[in-house]
Structures are given as C-alpha cells and as structure tokens.
C-alpha cells in the first residue's frame, strides 16, 4: 500500500522523488484529506506498475491553478492513499519539491517468501 517502510515511531513513509531525494510523508486516508497551505499533499492511485502519484499540490494549487484543480478532481475517485508533509516557506523550494514528487512510483519492496 505504501512506498517504503512505515517508520513506527513517526508513522511516516519514505518516498523518493525523481531527483533521488527522499521525503518523509505522513499517510492520510483520502476520505479525511483536508488540503491546507502549510503542507504539500500527494494523492496516489494503484496502477499495474504500483502506487503512482496522480496529484501533488497545496491549497494554493487548488485555488490558483485550474489545471491542478481538474487533476485533483480526477484523482480523488481513484485515490488509493494520500500523503502530507510540511511545506517549505520558500516558493521556489516548494515548487521544486512538487515537481520532484509528481508522477513518481513507489519502488517495489522486497518481502520474504
């Protein structure tokens, strides 16, 4: 269901961006998703290749960007999971993080047979 192991102490998931940067995300049930400006949010869907980010953004993305709003609306009915993490105050850093996480797949995890 989630990318990487969930850290028991924090309840976070490690997600790797396109650049190779690791991010600690907190899982949120899609039904309980409340998008705010102080956090970055991801919505994932299950595909044949695994768990895929189908929307990433903030409240400002939904308010100010009609294409992001349309992607959000399309993503919600097929949402497998949602994640949140604190958003940096710097706009450039926030946009870079959103780009880095966009359309990324959860890496396959190994399980003992």
Secondary structure, 3 states (H helix, E strand, C coil): CCCCCEECCCCEEEEECCCCCEEEEEEECHHHCCCCCCEEEEEEEEECCEEEEEEEECHHHHHHCHHHHHHHHHHHCCCCEEEEEECCCCHHHHHHHHHHHCCCECCCCCCCC
